[in-house]
Amino acid sequence: MEASETSSGKTLRNAFGNVLAFHILILIGVLAFSIRLFSVIKYESVIHEFDPYFNYRVTQFLTKNGIYDFWNWFDDRTWYPLGRVIGGTVYPGLTLTAGTLWWLLNSLNIPLSVETICVFTAPIFSAFTSWSTYLLTREVKGTGAGLTAAALIAMVPSYISRSVAGSYDNEAVAIFALIFTFYLYIKTLNTGSLFYATLNSLAYFYMVCSWGGYTFIINLIPMHVLMCIVTGRYSSRLYIAYAPLVVLGTLLAALVPVVGFNAVMTSEHFASFLVFIIIHVVAFVYYIKGVLSPKMFKVAVTLVLSIGLVVCCAVIAVLVALVASSPTKGWSGRSLSLLDPTYASKYIPIIASVSEHQPPTWPSYFMDINVLAFLVPAGIIACFSPLSDASSFVILYIVTSVYFSGVMVRLMLVLAPAACITSGIALSEAFEVFTRSIKFQLPGLPGISPVEAEETSTDSTVPLNEVPKTDKGGETLKERPSRKNRKKEKEPVEKPSIKARIEKKLLVLPFEGSILAIFLLVLLGAFYVVHCVWAAAEAYSAPSIVLTSHSHDGLHVFDDFREAYAWLSHNTEVDDKVASWWDYGYQTTAMANRTVIVDNNTWNNTHIATVGTAMSSPEKAAWEIFNSLDVKYVLVVFGGLVGYPSDDINKFLWMVRIGGGVFPHIKEPDYLRDGQYRIDNQATPTMLNCLMYKLSYYRFVDTDGKGFDRVRRTEIGKKYFKLTHFEEVFTTHHWMVRIYKLKPPKNRIRGKTKKSKSKSTSTMSGKSSGTRKNPWN
């Protein structure tokens, strides 16, 4: 009776715990969604940043024209005169996800616009990310750690920065796919289920469709498999978790047009194939070990190792030959910049010019993950007690993500889930120790020693994948050990139990210390919540297309970008071409519906270098380059009047470096005075006469009579000048965006007499044939 009452009490308690955990997860999902709505509440429902505008435009095309037209879409409004094949150069996961949501809601007679779906896609998937983090952490350390990790990732600022309402970028769905793929891998590793292995391959396929960061998965999982093999933790569950992922996952990845044969031809994937060969060799060795006798096993191992070494050497030789034939050794530029942080600055300035590709500063860690930075080491230590296949994967995940986040600030986004998982494990273990210490020392409870309680809980647990056998009467069957083994069994059982009692007794802390520790942990959590809410409301909610500033006379709103794009849309011809730096290409195409020369895809370095060369050249040479590209308008962003630091003058040196990398006559030292970048009266003549300087500071002295630049905090060097080949057609209210039109070429002057006409004609033809300059040089 007592046993049945105890079991029924445990069942009731487990059911209540499951219901409570379910409701907590629902609240965590609501929290993850609602904390990302500050941008909509404070500003308006609008797409943020630059890249999301391209994704929004592609989603509009998908919902309007269908999936087949989307795959075959050739966009002639970008990269003029080259154009771009959208279906083969874009990761379609985000677009297909939002398009599917729009189709489902409209099928249910919920008529939401495509823009609304795009704005709220990231907050919706942030809730899914929290739930998948719970599932992953529960597989590693239990329900308590899973709930804690889910609550942490719902609010972590690093993830909020990429998933706030309006941030319609690939990472909005890719982080969910990343965590869910890791969860299914750990689930397969714990259960050995081929069903979960198949789901893992499908989740990996969704990750490949969503983001180029899928290479992190296909390298991290092989590293973990190799670590398990080396440390003697190989099992059939490890084989089932890995082999289907490589075979089925690679086949599915090759179906994505932007990946294609890169899934088997680039160096980022070679590690998975090498480990795939190694795990088959190890599996074959374990198989023949169980079939053959010890003597025959030694002979077979020698034979297998010999053949295996020959095969491995042949495969490695083929891989080395393939890698050596590539100038970048089979690696993409971004991957090489991760392995060698100095690679991009030396060889690919277009990658180094992107701010999110720069290494982070130490304060950015505190800003993006806050107190989790101090809890991560404790979580790593907790993963070692005890060390399992799942916890070793978490350790490997946090170590690699810390390295990559230190190389590129954008990859703080990959670090955030790992930090939340390890911090959730640390907090859960700490709360368990402190609450147990309080429980055993409360005066009103019946006395039971912590050692006995631990022994009871330990004896009642059943190891993983081991079910006690019972006979027909329900009694547990026990194997009778032989007389020789009885003494051997007694000795190792007694000694560890004494050590275990000492260790477990140390886990019970003093009553006052436990109360104080719990109070400090709650205080730490409150500080984390306050910081996350502040980051969501202030730091990451403002859309970059609409800027605000606070001063003594109140709030100022700068809506210059949309003002400029609206002017282009209403005052220029549909076929007119607009030249600007590549940062503003997506917005110009999506909001002004005009053809651009370059945009944020940055797939053609020569084309971008051409625009950079034009901006770095004198006015006449720049006019010739733009005229050869059929450009009608030039757009520049200038922040000197209002103090906007991300303007084209601050980006100008990158234009010089990128242009000089293709056209050698553009040299960076020509724009520097004693190694310093200046725009005042000490600036070099090359700098003062280049097109970017003139288009930015034309008539700037008329604003205050001095020409004081609030960003550079100095007066400009060249204040009064006229434009000969460009004319100003529009400047926004706060001078943040300035648009110029190319003047038409001048007609040739005809002579008054036939003689002078023929003479001038011969002279002009001689000049044009002999001294005509190539605008590309």
C-alpha positions in Angstrom: 0.0 0.0 0.0 2.7 2.4 0.9 4.6 1.7 -2.3 1.5 2.2 -4.4 0.7 5.5 -2.6 4.3 6.6 -3.1 4.2 5.8 -6.8 0.8 7.4 -7.3 2.1 10.5 -5.5 5.2 10.6 -7.8 2.9 10.2 -10.9 0.7 13.1 -9.7 3.7 15.2 -8.9 5.2 14.5 -12.4 1.9 15.3 -14.1 1.7 18.6 -12.2 5.3 19.4 -13.1 4.7 18.7 -16.8 1.6 21.0 -16.8 3.5 23.7 -15.0 6.4 23.4 -17.4 4.0 23.6 -20.4 2.4 26.8 -19.1 5.9 28.3 -18.3 7.0 27.6 -21.9 3.9 29.3 -23.2 4.7 32.4 -21.1 8.3 32.3 -22.3 7.1 32.3 -25.9 4.8 35.3 -25.2 7.8 37.1 -23.6 10.1 36.3 -26.5 7.5 37.7 -28.9 6.4 40.8 -27.0 9.8 42.0 -26.0 10.6 42.5 -29.7 7.6 44.7 -30.4 9.2 48.0 -29.0 10.1 49.1 -32.5 6.5 48.8 -33.6 5.1 50.5 -30.5 7.6 53.3 -30.3 8.0 54.0 -34.1 5.9 52.2 -36.7 5.6 48.9 -38.5 8.4 49.2 -40.9 11.3 47.1 -42.3 14.7 47.8 -40.7 18.3 48.0 -41.9 19.4 47.5 -45.5 19.4 43.7 -46.4 15.8 43.2 -45.2 14.5 45.4 -47.9 15.8 43.0 -50.5 14.2 40.1 -48.7 10.9 42.0 -48.5 11.0 42.8 -52.3 11.7 39.1 -53.1 8.8 38.0 -50.8 6.5 40.4 -52.6 7.6 38.9 -55.9 7.0 35.4 -54.6 3.5 36.0 -53.3 2.5 37.8 -56.5 4.0 35.6 -59.1 4.4 32.2 -57.5 7.2 29.8 -56.7 8.2 28.9 -60.3 8.6 32.5 -61.4 10.6 33.1 -58.2 13.2 30.3 -59.1 13.5 31.7 -62.7 13.5 35.4 -61.8 16.1 37.5 -63.6 16.2 40.9 -61.9 17.3 43.6 -64.3 17.0 46.4 -61.8 20.1 45.5 -60.0 23.8 45.4 -61.0 23.2 47.2 -64.2 24.1 46.3 -66.9 24.7 42.7 -65.6 21.5 42.0 -63.7 21.1 39.1 -61.2 19.5 35.7 -61.2 17.6 35.8 -57.9 16.6 32.2 -57.6 20.1 30.9 -57.9 21.9 33.5 -55.7 19.6 33.8 -52.6 19.0 31.6 -49.6 15.3 31.0 -50.0 14.4 29.8 -46.5 13.3 33.1 -45.1 11.3 34.1 -48.2 9.5 30.7 -48.5 8.7 30.8 -44.8 7.1 34.2 -44.9 5.4 33.4 -48.1 3.9 30.3 -46.6 2.7 32.2 -43.6 1.1 34.8 -45.8 -0.6 32.1 -47.9 -1.9 30.2 -44.8 -3.3 33.3 -43.2 -5.0 34.4 -46.3 -6.4 30.9 -46.8 -8.0 31.3 -43.3 -9.5 34.7 -44.4 -7.0 36.7 -42.3 -6.0 39.3 -44.9 -2.6 40.6 -43.7 -0.3 42.4 -46.0 3.1 41.0 -47.0 4.9 43.8 -45.2 3.1 42.9 -41.9 4.1 39.3 -42.3 7.7 40.3 -42.9 7.8 42.6 -39.9 6.5 40.0 -37.4 8.3 36.9 -38.8 11.3 37.4 -36.6 9.4 37.8 -33.3 7.3 34.7 -34.1 10.4 32.6 -34.7 12.1 33.9 -31.6 9.4 32.1 -29.6 10.2 28.9 -31.6 13.8 29.4 -30.8 13.1 29.6 -27.1 11.1 26.3 -27.2 13.8 24.5 -29.2 16.4 25.8 -26.7 14.3 24.2 -23.9 14.2 20.9 -25.8 18.0 20.9 -26.4 18.9 21.8 -22.8 16.4 19.3 -21.4 18.2 16.5 -23.3 21.4 17.6 -21.7 20.6 18.4 -18.1 16.9 18.1 -17.5 13.7 20.2 -17.4 14.8 22.8 -14.9 17.9 23.7 -17.0 15.8 23.7 -20.1 13.3 26.2 -18.7 16.0 28.5 -17.5 17.9 28.4 -20.8 14.6 29.1 -22.7 13.9 32.1 -20.5 17.4 33.5 -21.0 17.4 33.2 -24.8 14.0 34.8 -25.0 15.6 38.1 -23.7 19.3 37.9 -24.6 20.2 41.2 -26.4 22.4 39.6 -29.0 19.5 37.6 -30.4 17.1 40.6 -30.0 19.3 42.7 -32.2 18.7 40.3 -35.1 15.1 39.4 -34.4 13.3 42.6 -33.4 10.1 43.3 -35.2 11.0 44.6 -38.7 14.4 42.9 -38.8 13.5 40.7 -41.8 16.9 39.1 -42.3 18.0 35.5 -42.7 19.0 35.1 -39.1 15.3 35.6 -38.1 14.7 31.9 -38.9 18.2 30.6 -39.1 18.9 30.6 -35.4 15.8 28.6 -34.8 16.9 26.1 -37.5 20.4 26.0 -35.9 19.2 25.2 -32.4 16.5 22.7 -33.6 19.1 20.8 -35.7 21.3 20.5 -32.7 18.4 19.3 -30.6 17.5 16.6 -33.0 21.2 15.5 -33.2 21.4 15.2 -29.4 18.0 13.5 -29.3 19.2 10.9 -31.9 22.4 10.5 -29.9 20.5 9.8 -26.7 17.9 7.5 -28.2 19.5 5.9 -31.3 16.3 6.5 -33.2 16.5 6.5 -37.0 13.3 8.6 -37.0 15.0 11.5 -35.2 18.0 11.1 -37.5 15.8 11.6 -40.5 14.2 14.7 -38.9 17.7 15.9 -38.1 18.6 15.8 -41.8 15.4 17.7 -42.7 16.1 20.4 -40.1 19.6 20.7 -41.5 18.1 21.1 -45.0 15.9 24.0 -43.7 19.1 25.5 -42.1 20.9 25.3 -45.5 17.9 27.0 -47.2 18.0 29.8 -44.6 21.6 30.9 -44.0 25.1 30.5 -45.2 26.0 29.8 -41.5 25.0 26.2 -42.1 28.7 25.4 -42.5 29.0 25.8 -38.7 26.7 22.8 -38.2 28.4 20.6 -40.8 31.7 21.2 -39.1 30.7 21.2 -35.4 28.9 17.9 -35.5 31.8 16.1 -37.2 34.2 17.6 -34.6 32.0 16.2 -31.8 31.8 12.7 -33.5 35.5 12.6 -33.9 36.0 13.7 -30.2 33.7 10.8 -29.1 35.6 8.3 -31.2 39.0 9.5 -29.9 37.8 9.4 -26.3 36.4 5.9 -26.6 32.8 6.9 -26.5 31.8 5.3 -29.8 28.4 3.6 -29.9 25.8 2.6 -32.5 23.8 5.6 -31.4 26.6 7.8 -32.5 26.7 6.1 -35.9 22.9 6.5 -36.3 23.1 10.2 -35.3 25.9 11.0 -37.8 25.8 8.8 -40.9 22.2 9.7 -42.1 23.0 13.4 -41.5 25.9 13.3 -43.9 24.3 11.3 -46.6 20.7 12.6 -46.6 21.7 16.1 -45.4 24.3 16.5 -48.2 21.9 15.3 -50.9 19.2 17.7 -49.6 21.7 20.6 -49.4 22.7 20.1 -53.0 19.1 20.8 -54.0 19.4 24.4 -52.9 20.4 26.4 -56.0 22.7 28.8 -54.2 24.6 25.8 -52.7 24.5 23.2 -55.5 27.6 21.2 -56.0 29.4 23.3 -53.4 28.0 20.8 -50.9 30.6 18.3 -52.1 33.2 20.5 -53.7 34.2 23.2 -51.2 36.6 22.8 -48.3 34.0 23.8 -45.7 32.3 20.3 -46.2 35.4 18.1 -46.4 35.7 17.6 -42.6 32.3 15.9 -42.6 33.3 13.5 -45.3 36.6 12.6 -43.6 34.8 11.9 -40.3 32.2 9.9 -42.3 35.0 7.6 -43.5 36.6 7.3 -40.1 33.3 6.4 -38.3 32.7 3.6 -40.9 36.2 2.2 -40.3 35.6 2.3 -36.5 32.1 0.7 -36.9 33.6 -2.1 -39.0 36.3 -2.7 -36.5 33.7 -3.0 -33.7 31.7 -5.4 -35.8 34.4 -7.8 -36.6 35.6 -7.7 -33.0 32.3 -9.2 -31.9 32.3 -11.8 -34.7 35.9 -13.1 -34.7 38.1 -14.7 -32.1 40.8 -12.5 -30.4 43.6 -13.9 -32.7 41.7 -13.6 -35.8 40.6 -10.1 -34.7 44.2 -9.0 -34.5 44.9 -10.2 -38.0 41.7 -8.6 -39.3 42.5 -5.3 -37.6 46.0 -5.2 -39.2 44.4 -5.9 -42.6 41.6 -3.3 -42.1 44.0 -0.7 -40.9 46.3 -1.2 -43.8 43.5 -1.0 -46.4 42.0 1.9 -44.5 45.2 3.9 -44.5 45.6 3.4 -48.2 42.0 4.5 -48.9 42.4 7.5 -46.5 45.7 8.5 -48.1 44.1 8.3 -51.6 41.1 10.3 -50.5 43.3 12.9 -48.8 45.5 13.1 -51.9 42.4 13.8 -54.1 41.1 16.4 -51.6 44.6 18.1 -51.5 44.7 18.2 -55.3 41.2 19.7 -55.5 42.1 22.3 -52.8 45.4 23.2 -54.3 43.8 23.9 -57.7 41.8 26.7 -56.1 43.4 30.1 -55.4 41.6 30.3 -52.1 42.3 26.6 -51.3 38.6 25.8 -51.7 37.5 28.1 -48.9 35.2 31.1 -49.4 36.5 34.5 -48.5 34.3 34.8 -45.3 35.4 31.3 -44.1 39.1 32.3 -44.6 38.5 35.5 -42.7 37.2 33.3 -39.8 40.2 31.0 -39.8 42.6 33.9 -40.4 41.2 37.2 -39.0 43.8 39.3 -41.0 42.9 37.7 -44.3 40.0 40.0 -45.3 41.9 43.2 -44.5 44.9 42.0 -46.6 43.1 40.5 -49.7 39.4 41.2 -49.7 38.7 44.8 -48.5 35.0 44.5 -49.5 34.5 42.0 -46.7 36.6 44.0 -44.2 34.6 47.1 -45.0 31.4 45.7 -43.5 31.1 46.8 -39.9 29.5 43.5 -38.7 32.6 41.7 -40.0 34.9 43.5 -37.6 36.1 41.9 -34.3 34.0 42.8 -31.3 35.3 44.9 -28.3 35.1 43.7 -24.7 32.2 46.0 -23.8 30.1 44.4 -26.7 30.2 41.1 -24.8 28.7 42.7 -21.8 26.2 44.5 -23.9 25.1 41.5 -25.9 25.1 38.7 -23.3 25.5 40.7 -20.1 25.8 38.5 -16.9 25.8 35.3 -19.0 29.5 36.0 -19.6 30.2 35.2 -15.9 27.8 32.2 -15.8 29.3 30.4 -18.8 32.4 29.0 -17.0 30.1 27.6 -14.2 27.9 26.0 -16.9 31.0 24.4 -18.5 32.0 22.9 -15.2 28.5 21.6 -14.6 28.6 19.9 -17.9 31.6 17.8 -16.7 29.6 16.3 -13.8 28.8 13.9 -15.2 30.2 14.1 -18.7 28.0 12.6 -21.3 27.8 12.7 -25.1 25.2 15.5 -25.0 27.1 17.6 -22.4 30.4 17.2 -24.3 28.6 18.6 -27.4 27.5 21.6 -25.4 31.1 22.2 -24.3 32.4 21.9 -27.8 29.6 24.3 -29.0 30.4 27.0 -26.5 34.2 26.8 -27.1 33.9 27.1 -30.9 31.3 29.8 -30.7 33.4 31.9 -28.3 36.3 31.8 -30.8 34.2 32.7 -33.8 32.5 35.5 -31.9 35.9 36.9 -31.1 36.7 37.1 -34.8 33.5 38.6 -36.2 31.0 40.6 -34.2 28.1 39.3 -36.3 28.8 35.8 -34.9 27.9 37.0 -31.4 24.5 35.7 -32.6 25.9 32.1 -32.7 27.4 32.6 -29.2 24.2 33.8 -27.6 22.3 30.4 -27.7 25.4 28.5 -26.4 25.8 31.1 -23.6 22.1 30.8 -22.7 22.3 26.9 -22.6 25.4 26.8 -20.4 24.1 29.6 -18.2 20.8 27.8 -17.8 22.6 24.7 -16.7 24.7 26.6 -14.2 21.7 28.4 -12.7 19.7 25.2 -12.5 22.4 23.3 -10.8 23.0 26.2 -8.4 19.3 26.5 -7.5 19.1 22.8 -7.0 22.0 22.8 -4.5 20.8 25.8 -2.6 17.1 24.8 -2.4 18.1 21.3 -1.2 20.3 22.8 1.4 17.4 24.9 2.7 14.9 22.0 2.5 17.0 19.7 4.7 17.6 22.3 7.3 14.1 23.7 7.7 12.9 23.2 11.4 9.4 22.0 10.6 10.4 19.1 8.3 11.0 15.5 9.6 14.7 14.8 10.0 16.3 13.0 7.2 20.0 13.3 6.4 21.0 14.5 3.0 23.2 11.5 2.5 20.2 9.1 2.9 18.1 11.3 0.7 20.7 11.2 -2.0 21.1 7.4 -1.6 17.4 7.0 -2.0 17.2 9.1 -5.1 20.2 7.4 -6.6 19.0 3.9 -5.9 15.6 4.7 -7.4 17.0 5.9 -10.7 17.4 3.6 -13.7 20.4 4.2 -16.1 19.7 5.4 -19.6 18.6 2.7 -22.0 18.4 0.1 -19.2 15.0 -1.3 -18.2 14.9 -3.8 -15.3 13.6 -7.2 -16.4 10.6 -8.6 -14.5 9.1 -12.0 -14.4 5.4 -12.8 -14.7 4.8 -12.1 -11.0 6.3 -8.6 -11.4 9.4 -9.3 -9.3 12.7 -8.1 -10.5 15.0 -10.8 -11.8 18.6 -10.7 -10.5 21.6 -12.5 -11.8 23.3 -14.7 -9.3 27.0 -13.9 -9.3 29.6 -16.7 -8.8 31.4 -17.2 -5.6 34.6 -15.8 -7.0 32.9 -12.6 -8.1 31.0 -12.0 -4.9 34.1 -10.6 -3.1 35.0 -8.5 -6.1 31.6 -7.0 -6.2 31.5 -6.1 -2.5 34.8 -4.2 -2.4 34.3 -1.7 -5.2 30.7 -1.0 -4.0 31.7 -0.1 -0.4 34.6 2.2 -1.2 32.9 4.5 -3.7 29.8 4.8 -1.4 32.0 6.3 1.3 33.5 8.8 -1.1 30.1 9.5 -2.6 28.7 10.2 0.8 31.4 12.7 1.6 31.0 14.4 -1.8 27.3 14.6 -1.5 27.4 15.8 2.1 29.6 18.7 0.9 26.7 19.8 -1.4 24.6 20.7 1.5 25.5 24.3 2.4 24.7 26.3 5.6 21.2 27.5 5.8 22.1 31.2 5.9 24.5 30.9 3.1 22.0 29.2 0.9 19.4 31.9 1.5 21.9 34.6 0.7 23.1 32.8 -2.4 19.5 32.4 -3.7 18.9 36.1 -3.0 22.0 37.1 -5.0 21.0 34.8 -7.9 17.6 36.4 -8.0 19.2 39.9 -7.9 21.5 38.9 -10.7 18.5 37.7 -12.8 16.7 40.9 -12.1 19.7 42.9 -13.3 19.7 40.7 -16.5 16.0 41.3 -17.1 16.4 45.1 -16.7 19.3 45.2 -19.1 17.6 43.1 -21.7 14.4 45.2 -21.6 16.5 48.4 -21.9 18.4 46.9 -24.9 15.2 45.9 -26.6 13.5 49.2 -26.0 16.3 51.6 -26.6 19.4 50.1 -28.2 17.9 47.8 -30.8 14.4 49.0 -31.5 15.1 52.1 -33.6 14.9 51.4 -37.4 17.9 52.6 -39.3 15.8 54.1 -42.0 14.1 56.5 -39.5 16.5 58.2 -37.1 15.8 60.0 -33.9 17.7 62.2 -31.5 17.0 63.8 -28.1 18.0 67.4 -27.3 17.0 70.1 -24.9 14.1 71.1 -27.1 12.6 67.6 -27.4 12.7 64.7 -29.8 13.8 65.1 -33.4 12.9 62.6 -36.1 15.1 62.3 -39.3 13.1 60.7 -42.1 15.5 61.8 -44.8 16.0 58.3 -46.4 12.4 57.8 -47.2 12.1 61.4 -48.3 14.9 60.9 -50.8 13.6 57.5 -52.1 10.1 59.1 -52.5 11.6 61.9 -54.5 13.4 59.5 -56.8 10.2 57.5 -57.3 8.1 60.5 -58.2 10.5 62.7 -60.1 12.6 60.4 -62.2 11.9 58.1 -65.1 11.3 54.4 -64.5 14.3 53.4 -66.6 16.8 55.9 -65.0 19.9 54.4 -63.3 21.0 55.5 -59.9 24.6 55.2 -58.7 25.4 55.1 -55.0 27.7 53.2 -52.7 26.6 49.6 -52.3 25.1 50.0 -48.8 22.0 51.8 -50.3 21.3 49.5 -53.3 18.7 47.3 -51.8 16.7 50.3 -50.3 16.9 52.2 -53.6 15.5 49.3 -55.6 12.8 48.4 -53.1 11.6 51.8 -52.1 12.3 54.0 -55.1 11.9 51.2 -57.7 14.9 52.4 -59.7 17.7 50.5 -61.3 21.0 50.5 -59.3 24.6 49.8 -60.4 25.6 47.9 -57.2 23.8 46.7 -54.1 24.4 44.8 -50.9 24.9 41.4 -52.5 28.5 42.4 -53.2 29.0 39.4 -55.6 31.0 41.4 -58.2 34.0 43.1 -56.7 35.0 44.7 -60.0 31.7 46.5 -60.4 31.9 47.8 -56.8 35.5 48.9 -57.4 34.3 50.8 -60.5 31.8 52.8 -58.4 34.5 53.3 -55.7 36.9 54.6 -58.4 34.3 57.0 -59.7 33.7 58.4 -56.2 37.5 58.7 -55.7 38.2 60.4 -59.0 38.1 64.1 -60.0 34.7 65.3 -61.3 35.4 65.0 -65.0 36.8 61.4 -64.8 33.9 60.4 -62.5 31.4 61.8 -65.0 33.0 59.7 -67.8 32.8 56.5 -65.7 29.2 57.1 -64.7 28.2 58.1 -68.2 29.7 54.9 -69.6 27.4 53.0 -67.2 24.3 55.0 -68.4 23.9 56.6 -64.9 21.5 59.5 -64.6 21.6 60.2 -60.9 24.2 59.9 -58.1 23.1 59.5 -54.5 25.3 60.3 -51.5 24.6 60.2 -47.8 26.0 63.1 -45.8 25.8 63.5 -42.0 28.0 66.5 -41.4 25.0 68.8 -40.7 23.1 66.7 -38.1 26.0 64.6 -36.8 25.1 61.3 -38.5 28.4 59.2 -38.3 27.6 56.5 -40.8 27.8 58.7 -43.9 29.8 58.3 -47.1 32.7 60.5 -46.0 33.4 58.1 -43.1 33.1 55.2 -45.5 35.2 56.9 -48.2 38.5 55.2 -47.4 37.0 51.8 -48.1 35.9 53.1 -51.5 39.5 54.1 -52.1 40.8 50.7 -51.0 38.3 48.7 -52.9 38.7 50.8 -56.0 42.5 50.7 -55.7 42.4 46.9 -55.5 41.2 46.7 -59.1 42.4 50.0 -60.6 46.0 50.6 -59.5 46.0 54.4 -60.2 43.8 54.9 -57.1 46.2 55.0 -54.2 45.2 55.4 -50.6 48.2 57.5 -49.6 47.1 60.2 -52.0 44.1 60.8 -49.8 46.0 60.9 -46.5 48.1 63.7 -45.0 50.9 62.1 -43.0 48.9 59.0 -42.6 45.8 60.8 -41.3 42.4 61.1 -43.0 41.5 64.8 -43.0 38.8 66.9 -44.7 40.0 70.3 -43.3 42.4 72.7 -44.8 45.2 70.2 -44.2 43.6 67.6 -46.6 45.5 66.6 -49.7 44.5 68.1 -53.1 43.4 64.7 -54.3 41.0 64.5 -51.4 39.7 68.0 -51.9 39.1 67.5 -55.6 37.5 64.0 -55.6 33.9 63.6 -56.5 32.8 62.3 -53.0 34.1 65.4 -51.3 32.4 67.8 -53.8 29.0 66.0 -53.7 29.0 65.9 -49.9 30.2 69.5 -49.2 28.6 71.3 -52.2 26.9 74.5 -50.7 27.6 73.2 -47.2 29.1 76.6 -46.2 25.7 78.2 -46.8 24.3 76.4 -43.8 26.3 78.2 -41.1 28.8 80.4 -43.0 31.7 78.3 -41.7 31.2 74.8 -43.1 31.6 73.1 -39.8 31.3 69.3 -40.0 29.7 68.0 -36.8 30.8 64.4 -37.4 34.5 65.1 -38.1 34.3 68.2 -35.7 36.2 70.5 -38.0 35.7 73.1 -40.7 36.0 71.8 -44.2 39.0 72.7 -46.2 37.4 73.6 -49.6 34.3 75.7 -49.0 33.5 77.5 -52.2 33.5 75.6 -55.5 31.2 74.9 -58.4 30.2 71.7 -60.1 30.8 71.5 -63.8 29.6 68.0 -64.7 26.9 67.4 -62.1 24.0 69.5 -60.9 22.2 69.3 -57.6 18.5 68.3 -58.0 17.5 67.4 -54.5 18.7 67.6 -50.9 16.6 66.3 -48.0 15.4 68.4 -45.1 18.4 67.6 -42.8 20.9 67.3 -45.7 21.4 63.6 -44.9 20.7 62.5 -48.5 21.8 64.5 -51.5 20.9 63.6 -55.1 22.8 64.9 -58.2 22.1 64.6 -61.9 24.7 64.1 -64.6 24.8 67.0 -67.0 24.5 66.1 -70.7 27.7 66.2 -72.7 28.5 69.5 -74.4 28.0 69.8 -78.2 31.0 70.4 -80.4 31.5 74.0 -81.6 31.3 74.3 -85.4 33.7 76.7 -87.3 32.4 79.8 -89.2 34.2 78.9 -92.5 34.7 75.7 -94.3 38.4 76.0 -93.8 38.2 76.4 -90.1 35.5 73.7 -90.0 37.7 71.2 -91.7 40.7 72.3 -89.7 38.9 72.0 -86.4 37.4 68.7 -87.5 40.8 67.2 -88.3 42.2 68.6 -85.0 39.3 67.2 -83.0 39.5 63.8 -84.6 43.2 63.7 -84.0 42.7 64.6 -80.3 39.9 62.1 -79.9 41.8 59.3 -81.5 45.1 60.1 -79.9 44.5 61.5 -76.4 41.1 60.0 -75.5 41.2 58.6 -72.0 39.8 55.2 -71.0 37.3 55.9 -68.2 38.1 52.5 -66.7 41.8 53.3 -66.1 
